[in-house]
């Protein structure tokens, strides 16, 4: 997912908003100045009417204003960009457009979601800088702990040095060790830091290789042996 041109597009959007605001302020100031100096009209009635209109518009457009302000800060803070995989307001998918009022996200089923920026309280960006693949593998209590750690370590090291996959890793994958003891067996955690766009491909391949290797080693997996860690509400990868 490329982000080429995104900083420039973000800056252009921000400048467009600021320019419009300045244009409105300067236009109103100019008109009031002309009324006052050329026609000697008192400004008090205009100010009063403008205040009343402003209050009415503000009360009727609170949600719109909140969405626009939130969108402005999303762009200013560069929280996410077009092409990023995100979770926003409980919706997961890829960002297709970022507008001042809404962010447009396409979910895993291909549906377009229009999310008002004012509804976004927490933005989870899964493709910024790097992604972390974390897998908890549960094996039976009868399995030798040192053996399973060695087997898993050997398998993921092999994948990390595989010419077809090594460029996907930003750091060597590793077995972190025994994460805990569950009702069904020993939980061993495997972790890998990868390029954001390779997250789901690497995860699927790691799972395939681990299952194949455990079968070859004769290590039996109990029921529900693998737990995948992903942000809450995150859809499965493409």
Number of C-alpha atoms within 10 A of each C-alpha: 12 10 10 9 8 15 13 10 13 20 12 12 18 17 12 12 14 12 12 11 12 12 12 11 11 12 12 12 11 12 10 16 15 13 14 13 10 8 9 10 14 12 12 9 10 13 12 11 11 12 12 12 12 12 12 11 12 13 11 11 12 11 16 17 17 16 22 20 15 21 23 21 14 21 20 13 10 12 12 20 24 18 19 21 27 26 24 23 17 15 18 24 27 24 22 16 15 20 17 23 21 21 21 20 27 19 21 16 9 10 10 15 17 14 19 22 27 19 14 18 11 10 14 20 19 23 21 16 10 15 20 19 20 19 21 22 25 26 26 19 15 10 14 12 17 10 11 21 18 12 18 21 18 15 18 22 16 15 19 22 14 11 10 9 15 17 14 19 22 16 13 15 23 19 22 15 18 18 14 12 13 12 9 15 19 24 24 22 21 22 18 25 19 24 19 21 21 19 21 16 13 20 19 11 13 20 15 11 16 17 16 13 16 17 12 9 11 9 18 15 18 15 11 10 16 17 13 10 12 14 12 10 14 20 17 11 14 9
